[in-house]
């Protein structure tokens, strides 16, 4: 399943998780689906990986939380 998040700050972010839930990935044109980077806690790509449940609402919740943490981490610089 896929979820797209449009943000004025981050632009278009596309997230992917397998159809029964699992690890969430940030995809791009060059790295679609399971080739995308796994997202992790605190808005990064290293550390404890994030996963979602079997429905699109769960994927959307994880994606929004990750993006919010990523923006907060960048504002602390």
N, CA, C and O atoms as a printed pandas DataFrame, in Angstrom:
     atom_number atom_name residue_name chain_id  residue_number  x_coord  y_coord  z_coord
0              1         N          UNK        A               1    0.842   -1.173    0.000
1              2        CA          UNK        A               1    0.000    0.000    0.000
2              3         C          UNK        A               1    0.887    1.235    0.000
3              4         O          UNK        A               1    2.027    1.202    0.463
4              5         N          UNK        A               2    0.349    2.311   -0.521
5              6        CA          UNK        A               2    1.109    3.545   -0.663
6              7         C          UNK        A               2    0.335    4.718   -0.079
7              8         O          UNK        A               2   -0.896    4.739   -0.081
8              9         N          UNK        A               3    1.086    5.692    0.421
9             10        CA          UNK        A               3    0.495    6.909    0.981
10            11         C          UNK        A               3    1.377    8.084    0.573
11            12         O          UNK        A               3    2.599    8.028    0.707
12            13         N          UNK        A               4    0.750    9.147    0.076
13            14        CA          UNK        A               4    1.482   10.348   -0.328
14            15         C          UNK        A               4    1.144   11.483    0.624
15            16         O          UNK        A               4   -0.021   11.730    0.935
16            17         N          UNK        A               5    2.166   12.157    1.073
17            18        CA          UNK        A               5    2.033   13.290    1.980
18            19         C          UNK        A               5    2.567   14.523    1.264
19            20         O          UNK        A               5    3.734   14.559    0.872
20            21         N          UNK        A               6    1.730   15.519    1.094
21            22        CA          UNK        A               6    2.149   16.771    0.449
22            23         C          UNK        A               6    2.347   17.831    1.515
23            24         O          UNK        A               6    1.448   18.112    2.307
24            25         N          UNK        A               7    3.528   18.411    1.524
25            26        CA          UNK        A               7    3.882   19.401    2.528
26            27         C          UNK        A               7    4.477   20.629    1.858
27            28         O          UNK        A               7    5.239   20.516    0.898
28            29         N          UNK        A               8    4.126   21.798    2.371
29            30        CA          UNK        A               8    4.720   23.027    1.835
30            31         C          UNK        A               8    6.222   23.066    2.115
31            32         O          UNK        A               8    6.986   23.623    1.327
32            33         N          UNK        A               9    6.635   22.487    3.210
33            34        CA          UNK        A               9    8.040   22.533    3.610
34            35         C          UNK        A               9    8.848   21.403    2.967
35            36         O          UNK        A               9    9.913   21.645    2.400
36            37         N          UNK        A              10    8.345   20.183    3.054
37            38        CA          UNK        A              10    9.093   19.014    2.577
38            39         C          UNK        A              10    8.785   18.632    1.138
39            40         O          UNK        A              10    9.528   17.863    0.527
40            41         N          UNK        A              11    7.714   19.154    0.602
41            42        CA          UNK        A              11    7.299   18.759   -0.746
42            43         C          UNK        A              11    6.502   17.463   -0.704
43            44         O          UNK        A              11    5.842   17.160    0.289
44            45         N          UNK        A              12    6.568   16.718   -1.767
45            46        CA          UNK        A              12    5.813   15.475   -1.892
46            47         C          UNK        A              12    6.639   14.308   -1.360
47            48         O          UNK        A              12    7.740   14.044   -1.843
48            49         N          UNK        A              13    6.097   13.613   -0.357
49            50        CA          UNK        A              13    6.756   12.443    0.214
50            51         C          UNK        A              13    5.873   11.229   -0.038
51            52         O          UNK        A              13    4.682   11.255    0.273
52            53         N          UNK        A              14    6.437   10.178   -0.593
53            54        CA          UNK        A              14    5.673    8.966   -0.892
54            55         C          UNK        A              14    6.171    7.830   -0.009
55            56         O          UNK        A              14    7.362    7.522    0.019
56            57         N          UNK        A              15    5.233    7.211    0.716
57            58        CA          UNK        A              15    5.557    6.140    1.637
58            59         C          UNK        A              15    4.967    4.828    1.118
59            60         O          UNK        A              15    3.918    4.824    0.474
60            61         N          UNK        A              16    5.647    3.720    1.401
61            62        CA          UNK        A              16    5.218    2.406    0.952
62            63         C          UNK        A              16    5.341    1.406    2.102
63            64         O          UNK        A              16    6.304    1.436    2.869
64            65         N          UNK        A              17    4.358    0.528    2.207
65            66        CA          UNK        A              17    4.424   -0.609    3.130
66            67         C          UNK        A              17    3.739   -1.783    2.438
67            68         O          UNK        A              17    2.816   -1.576    1.649
68            69         N          UNK        A              18    4.172   -3.005    2.718
69            70        CA          UNK        A              18    3.522   -4.158    2.099
70            71         C          UNK        A              18    2.039   -4.213    2.453
71            72         O          UNK        A              18    1.634   -3.660    3.475
72            73         N          UNK        A              19    1.233   -4.860    1.641
73            74        CA          UNK        A              19   -0.219   -4.933    1.877
74            75         C          UNK        A              19   -0.553   -5.650    3.162
75            76         O          UNK        A              19   -1.747   -5.938    3.091
76            77         N          UNK        A              20   -0.158   -5.975    4.049
77            78        CA          UNK        A              20   -0.547   -6.568    5.312
78            79         C          UNK        A              20    0.136   -5.838    6.428
79            80         O          UNK        A              20    0.089   -6.278    7.577
80            81         N          UNK        A              21    0.773   -4.731    6.121
81            82        CA          UNK        A              21    1.527   -4.005    7.132
82            83         C          UNK        A              21    2.983   -4.433    7.105
83            84         O          UNK        A              21    3.348   -5.369    6.394
84            85         N          UNK        A              22    3.781   -3.772    7.851
85            86        CA          UNK        A              22    5.211   -4.095    7.908
86            87         C          UNK        A              22    6.041   -2.836    7.944
87            88         O          UNK        A              22    5.545   -1.754    8.259
88            89         N          UNK        A              23    7.317   -2.987    7.617
89            90        CA          UNK        A              23    8.224   -1.835    7.654
90            91         C          UNK        A              23    7.821   -0.798    6.607
91            92         O          UNK        A              23    7.428   -1.140    5.492
92            93         N          UNK        A              24    7.928    0.466    6.986
93            94        CA          UNK        A              24    7.539    1.578    6.120
94            95         C          UNK        A              24    8.783    2.129    5.437
95            96         O          UNK        A              24    9.838    2.275    6.055
96            97         N          UNK        A              25    8.641    2.425    4.172
97            98        CA          UNK        A              25    9.752    2.958    3.379
98            99         C          UNK        A              25    9.358    4.282    2.730
99           100         O          UNK        A              25    8.199    4.493    2.371
100          101         N          UNK        A              26   10.333    5.160    2.585
101          102        CA          UNK        A              26   10.167    6.412    1.851
102          103         C          UNK        A              26   10.661    6.138    0.442
103          104         O          UNK        A              26   11.829    5.803    0.245
104          105         N          UNK        A              27    9.784    6.276   -0.532
105          106        CA          UNK        A              27   10.142    5.927   -1.902
106          107         C          UNK        A              27   10.436    7.169   -2.729
107          108         O          UNK        A              27   10.136    8.292   -2.325
108          109         N          UNK        A              28   11.023    6.944   -3.885
109          110        CA          UNK        A              28   11.294    8.021   -4.834
110          111         C          UNK        A              28   11.202    7.427   -6.228
111          112         O          UNK        A              28   11.026    6.218   -6.377
112          113         N          UNK        A              29   11.317    8.250   -7.233
113          114        CA          UNK        A              29   11.261    7.770   -8.606
114          115         C          UNK        A              29   12.349    6.754   -8.910
115          116         O          UNK        A              29   12.138    5.814   -9.676
116          117         N          UNK        A              30   13.521    6.952   -8.299
117          118        CA          UNK        A              30   14.637    6.047   -8.541
118          119         C          UNK        A              30   14.549    4.781   -7.699
119          120         O          UNK        A              30   15.073    3.740   -8.095
120          121         N          UNK        A              31   13.900    4.854   -6.552
121          122        CA          UNK        A              31   13.815    3.713   -5.642
122          123         C          UNK        A              31   12.370    3.502   -5.191
123          124         O          UNK        A              31   11.999    3.898   -4.087
124          125         N          UNK        A              32   11.550    2.875   -6.049
125          126        CA          UNK        A              32   10.150    2.655   -5.696
126          127         C          UNK        A              32    9.965    1.450   -4.761
127          128         O          UNK        A              32   10.842    0.595   -4.645
128          129         N          UNK        A              33    8.814    1.408   -4.106
129          130        CA          UNK        A              33    8.434    0.242   -3.304
130          131         C          UNK        A              33    9.460   -0.177   -2.282
131          132         O          UNK        A              33    9.934    0.634   -1.486
132          133         N          UNK        A              34    9.804   -1.473   -2.311
133          134        CA          UNK        A              34   10.715   -2.021   -1.304
134          135         C          UNK        A              34   12.158   -1.576   -1.488
135          136         O          UNK        A              34   13.001   -1.895   -0.649
136          137         N          UNK        A              35   12.467   -0.858   -2.547
137          138        CA          UNK        A              35   13.823   -0.336   -2.745
138          139         C          UNK        A              35   14.051    0.982   -2.009
139          140         O          UNK        A              35   15.190    1.428   -1.867
140          141         N          UNK        A              36   12.959    1.607   -1.539
141          142        CA          UNK        A              36   13.074    2.882   -0.828
142          143         C          UNK        A              36   13.748    2.724    0.524
143          144         O          UNK        A              36   13.927    1.611    1.020
144          145         N          UNK        A              37   14.119    3.853    1.112
145          146        CA          UNK        A              37   14.783    3.849    2.417
146          147         C          UNK        A              37   13.783    3.558    3.520
147          148         O          UNK        A              37   12.681    4.107    3.517
148          149         N          UNK        A              38   14.154    2.695    4.473
149          150        CA          UNK        A              38   13.298    2.448    5.621
150          151         C          UNK        A              38   13.349    3.661    6.541
151          152         O          UNK        A              38   14.419    4.205    6.814
152          153         N          UNK        A              39   12.174    4.075    7.016
153          154        CA          UNK        A              39   12.147    5.206    7.936
154          155         C          UNK        A              39   12.317    4.690    9.363
155          156         O          UNK        A              39   11.899    3.579    9.689
156          157         N          UNK        A              40   12.933    5.511   10.200
157          158        CA          UNK        A              40   13.243    5.113   11.569
158          159         C          UNK        A              40   12.751    6.168   12.559
159          160         O          UNK        A              40   12.352    7.267   12.175
160          161         N          UNK        A              41   12.790    5.810   13.823
161          162        CA          UNK        A              41   12.365    6.722   14.875
162          163         C          UNK        A              41   13.120    8.038   14.808
163          164         O          UNK        A              41   14.238    8.096   14.296
164          165         N          UNK        A              42   12.509    9.086   15.323
165          166        CA          UNK        A              42   13.057   10.443   15.398
166          167         C          UNK        A              42   13.285   11.080   14.040
167          168         O          UNK        A              42   14.114   11.980   13.905
168          169         N          UNK        A              43   12.545   10.614   13.020
169          170        CA          UNK        A              43   12.583   11.283   11.725
170          171         C          UNK        A              43   13.804   11.001   10.889
171          172         O          UNK        A              43   14.122   11.777    9.987
172          173         N          UNK        A              44   14.495    9.921   11.158
173          174        CA          UNK        A              44   15.709    9.625   10.408
174          175         C          UNK        A              44   15.619    8.341    9.606
175          176         O          UNK        A              44   14.539    7.797    9.376
176          177         N          UNK        A              45   16.789    7.872    9.185
177          178        CA          UNK        A              45   16.890    6.649    8.402
178          179         C          UNK        A              45   17.790    5.620    9.075
179          180         O          UNK        A              45   18.055    4.566    8.498
180          181         N          UNK        A              46   18.258    5.905   10.276
181          182        CA          UNK        A              46   19.099    4.965   11.019
182          183         C          UNK        A              46   18.510    4.812   12.411
183          184         O          UNK        A              46   18.031    5.777   13.005
184          185         N          UNK        A              47   18.550    3.590   12.924
185          186        CA          UNK        A              47   18.025    3.333   14.255
186          187         C          UNK        A              47   16.894    2.330   14.204
187          188         O          UNK        A              47   16.894    1.433   13.362
188          189         N          UNK        A              48   15.939    2.474   15.090
189          190        CA          UNK        A              48   14.801    1.555   15.158
190          191         C          UNK        A              48   13.823    1.844   14.023
191          192         O          UNK        A              48   13.262    2.936   13.937
192          193         N          UNK        A              49   13.627    0.861   13.161
193          194        CA          UNK        A              49   12.746    1.050   12.007
194          195         C          UNK        A              49   11.286    1.090   12.434
195          196         O          UNK        A              49   10.894    0.466   13.420
196          197         N          UNK        A              50   10.488    1.833   11.674
197          198        CA          UNK        A              50    9.069    1.983   11.961
198          199         C          UNK        A              50    8.255    1.044   11.090
199          200         O          UNK        A              50    8.595    0.803    9.932
200          201         N          UNK        A              51    7.181    0.519   11.655
201          202        CA          UNK        A              51    6.289   -0.347   10.893
202          203         C          UNK        A              51    4.853    0.110   11.128
203          204         O          UNK        A              51    4.569    0.877   12.049
204          205         N          UNK        A              52    3.957   -0.378   10.277
205          206        CA          UNK        A              52    2.558   -0.002   10.386
206          207         C          UNK        A              52    1.685   -1.250   10.367
207          208         O          UNK        A              52    2.155   -2.353   10.087
208          209         N          UNK        A              53    0.424   -1.053   10.666
209          210        CA          UNK        A              53   -0.548   -2.132   10.636
210          211         C          UNK        A              53   -1.033   -2.403    9.218
211          212         O          UNK        A              53   -0.482   -1.859    8.261
212          213         N          UNK        A              54   -2.052   -3.233    9.074
213          214        CA          UNK        A              54   -2.485   -3.683    7.755
214          215         C          UNK        A              54   -3.378   -2.717    6.981
215          216         O          UNK        A              54   -3.820   -3.052    5.882
216          217         N          UNK        A              55   -3.653   -1.542    7.513
217          218        CA          UNK        A              55   -4.552   -0.622    6.799
218          219         C          UNK        A              55   -3.865    0.699    6.468
219          220         O          UNK        A              55   -2.835    1.044    7.047
220          221         N          UNK        A              56   -4.452    1.423    5.535
221          222        CA          UNK        A              56   -3.883    2.693    5.057
222          223         C          UNK        A              56   -3.853    3.747    6.160
223          224         O          UNK        A              56   -2.961    4.595    6.179
224          225         N          UNK        A              57   -4.815    3.704    7.076
225          226        CA          UNK        A              57   -4.836    4.681    8.166
226          227         C          UNK        A              57   -3.608    4.530    9.067
227          228         O          UNK        A              57   -3.050    5.519    9.542
228          229         N          UNK        A              58   -3.198    3.291    9.294
229          230        CA          UNK        A              58   -2.012    3.043   10.100
230          231         C          UNK        A              58   -0.758    3.569    9.391
231          232         O          UNK        A              58    0.101    4.185   10.021
232          233         N          UNK        A              59   -0.660    3.329    8.098
233          234        CA          UNK        A              59    0.468    3.845    7.318
234          235         C          UNK        A              59    0.492    5.372    7.346
235          236         O          UNK        A              59    1.553    5.973    7.513
236          237         N          UNK        A              60   -0.662    5.996    7.185
237          238        CA          UNK        A              60   -0.746    7.460    7.201
238          239         C          UNK        A              60   -0.314    8.019    8.554
239          240         O          UNK        A              60    0.389    9.028    8.609
240          241         N          UNK        A              61   -0.724    7.376    9.642
241          242        CA          UNK        A              61   -0.347    7.825   10.989
242          243         C          UNK        A              61    1.170    7.770   11.182
243          244         O          UNK        A              61    1.777    8.715   11.686
244          245         N          UNK        A              62    1.769    6.655   10.777
245          246        CA          UNK        A              62    3.217    6.496   10.927
246          247         C          UNK        A              62    3.956    7.525   10.072
247          248         O          UNK        A              62    4.923    8.131   10.532
248          249         N          UNK        A              63    3.507    7.725    8.832
249          250        CA          UNK        A              63    4.159    8.672    7.915
250          251         C          UNK        A              63    4.086   10.106    8.451
251          252         O          UNK        A              63    5.081   10.831    8.424
252          253         N          UNK        A              64    2.927   10.505    8.929
253          254        CA          UNK        A              64    2.778   11.875    9.453
254          255         C          UNK        A              64    3.630   12.097   10.706
255          256         O          UNK        A              64    4.246   13.150   10.868
256          257         N          UNK        A              65    3.657   11.101   11.583
257          258        CA          UNK        A              65    4.453   11.221   12.805
258          259         C          UNK        A              65    5.935   11.316   12.458
259          260         O          UNK        A              65    6.654   12.133   13.034
260          261         N          UNK        A              66    6.404   10.478   11.509
261          262        CA          UNK        A              66    7.807   10.502   11.097
262          263         C          UNK        A              66    8.171   11.869   10.507
263          264         O          UNK        A              66    9.210   12.441   10.838
264          265         N          UNK        A              67    7.313   12.378    9.638
265          266        CA          UNK        A              67    7.589   13.668    8.992
266          267         C          UNK        A              67    7.623   14.798   10.030
267          268         O          UNK        A              67    8.464   15.693    9.945
268          269         N          UNK        A              68    6.728   14.756   10.990
269          270        CA          UNK        A              68    6.712   15.766   12.048
270          271         C          UNK        A              68    8.004   15.710   12.868
271          272         O          UNK        A              68    8.583   16.750   13.182
272          273         N          UNK        A              69    8.455   14.508   13.212
273          274        CA          UNK        A              69    9.698   14.366   13.961
274          275         C          UNK        A              69   10.889   14.834   13.130
275          276         O          UNK        A              69   11.817   15.435   13.670
276          277         N          UNK        A              70   10.874   14.571   11.841
277          278        CA          UNK        A              70   11.968   14.983   10.957
278          279         C          UNK        A              70   12.063   16.512   10.933
279          280         O          UNK        A              70   13.158   17.070   11.010
280          281         N          UNK        A              71   10.925   17.177   10.829
281          282        CA          UNK        A              71   10.918   18.648   10.798
282          283         C          UNK        A              71   11.364   19.224   12.145
283          284         O          UNK        A              71   12.078   20.226   12.176
284          285         N          UNK        A              72   10.959   18.611   13.248
285          286        CA          UNK        A              72   11.377   19.082   14.568
286          287         C          UNK        A              72   12.873   18.922   14.750
287          288         O          UNK        A              72   13.530   19.798   15.310
288          289         N          UNK        A              73   13.417   17.803   14.279
289          290        CA          UNK        A              73   14.850   17.555   14.411
290          291         C          UNK        A              73   15.652   18.590   13.612
291          292         O          UNK        A              73   16.693   19.059   14.072
292          293         N          UNK        A              74   15.177   18.936   12.438
293          294        CA          UNK        A              74   15.881   19.927   11.615
294          295         C          UNK        A              74   15.817   21.317   12.221
295          296         O          UNK        A              74   16.746   22.109   12.058
296          297         N          UNK        A              75   14.723   21.625   12.924
297          298        CA          UNK        A              75   14.589   22.955   13.516
298          299         C          UNK        A              75   15.470   23.111   14.754
299          300         O          UNK        A              75   15.713   24.232   15.199
300          301         N          UNK        A              76   15.952   21.994   15.317
301          302        CA          UNK        A              76   16.828   22.054   16.490
302          303         C          UNK        A              76   18.271   22.377   16.133
303          304         O          UNK        A              76   19.076   22.658   17.021
304          305         N          UNK        A              77   18.612   22.343   14.850
305          306        CA          UNK        A              77   19.990   22.593   14.399
306          307         C          UNK        A              77   20.430   24.018   14.637
307          308         O          UNK        A              77   21.561   24.378   14.310
